[in-house]
């Protein structure tokens, strides 16, 4: 019987105190919690001179200050690639494929809390001359 009284007492105190905290915290902007994005997702395409997508091109994203490489992504049939979990910073994005001259999009900026998915301008590849 004592445990039931304890439980009822605890429940009653929660029901009285909980709305008070909700009122205090919800009405004060200092207590509002906002989720922050700490990384970005780079999405872009690799194209030829006529703006046609290039399948299976390799894309490497390199942090300019640390030299850290973010994977070797391959483009799909639409020439699209995606690199997830890229921390804020300045990057060089290089596309390459056999038969084409490598091309780098230099100084690409990933900013904290700007956007989750960052559209990268197309990276054109020019066929190698023989």
C-alpha positions in Angstrom: 0.0 0.0 0.0 2.9 2.3 0.8 4.4 1.9 -2.7 1.0 2.8 -4.3 0.9 6.0 -2.2 4.5 6.8 -3.2 3.7 6.2 -6.9 0.6 8.4 -6.7 2.5 11.1 -4.9 5.2 11.0 -7.5 2.7 11.1 -10.3 0.8 14.0 -8.8 4.0 16.0 -8.2 5.0 15.4 -11.9 1.6 16.6 -13.1 1.8 19.7 -11.0 5.5 20.6 -11.7 5.8 19.5 -15.4 3.4 22.1 -16.9 5.3 24.8 -14.9 8.6 23.8 -16.5 7.0 23.6 -20.0 5.6 27.1 -19.5 9.0 28.5 -18.3 11.2 26.9 -20.9 8.9 27.2 -23.9 8.2 30.9 -23.3 11.9 31.8 -23.0 13.9 31.8 -26.3 17.1 31.2 -24.3 15.8 27.7 -23.6 14.8 26.7 -27.1 17.0 24.0 -28.5 17.8 24.2 -32.2 19.4 21.4 -34.1 22.5 22.4 -36.0 23.9 20.8 -39.1 27.6 20.2 -38.6 28.4 18.7 -42.0 27.2 19.1 -45.5 26.4 16.8 -48.4 27.9 17.7 -51.7 25.9 16.8 -54.8 27.1 17.5 -58.3 27.6 16.3 -61.8 30.4 15.5 -64.2 29.8 16.4 -67.8 31.6 16.5 -71.2 32.0 19.6 -73.4 28.5 19.3 -74.7 27.1 19.1 -71.2 26.3 15.3 -71.5 26.7 13.4 -68.3 29.8 11.2 -67.9 29.2 7.8 -66.3 31.7 6.3 -63.9 33.9 9.3 -63.5 35.8 9.4 -60.2 35.3 12.4 -57.9 37.6 13.2 -55.0 36.9 15.9 -52.4 40.1 17.2 -50.6 40.1 19.6 -47.7 42.5 22.4 -48.6 43.8 23.0 -45.1 44.2 19.4 -43.9 44.7 17.5 -47.1 42.0 14.9 -45.9 40.4 13.1 -48.8 36.7 12.4 -48.7 36.3 9.1 -50.6 36.4 8.3 -54.2 32.9 8.6 -55.5 31.8 7.3 -58.9 29.2 9.1 -61.0 26.0 7.3 -62.0 24.4 7.2 -65.4 23.2 10.8 -65.0 26.8 11.9 -64.2 25.8 12.6 -60.6 27.9 12.0 -57.5 27.2 12.5 -53.8 29.7 13.0 -50.9 28.1 12.9 -47.4 29.3 14.1 -44.1 31.7 16.9 -45.3 32.7 19.2 -42.4 32.8 22.9 -42.9 35.9 24.1 -44.8 37.4 24.9 -48.1 37.7 22.0 -50.6 39.1 21.1 -54.0 36.7 18.8 -55.9 38.5 16.8 -58.7 36.8 14.7 -61.4 38.7 12.3 -63.5 38.1 9.5 -66.0 40.3 7.5 -68.4 40.3 9.3 -71.8 39.6 12.7 -70.3 41.8 15.4 -68.8 41.3 15.7 -65.0 39.5 18.9 -63.9 39.4 20.5 -60.5 36.8 22.8 -59.0 39.1 24.7 -56.6 38.2 26.6 -53.4 34.7 25.2 -52.9 33.3 26.4 -49.6 31.2 24.2 -47.2 29.7 26.4 -44.6 28.4 25.5 -41.2 24.6 25.5 -40.9 24.0 27.0 -44.3 22.4 24.1 -46.2 22.3 20.3 -45.7 22.7 19.5 -49.4 25.0 21.7 -51.3 24.7 21.8 -55.1 28.1 21.8 -56.8 28.4 23.4 -60.3 29.0 20.8 -63.0 32.6 19.8 -63.5 33.3 19.5 -67.3 35.9 17.0 -68.5 37.6 17.5 -71.9 38.7 14.4 -73.9 42.5 13.9 -74.0 44.2 14.6 -77.3 46.1 11.8 -78.8 
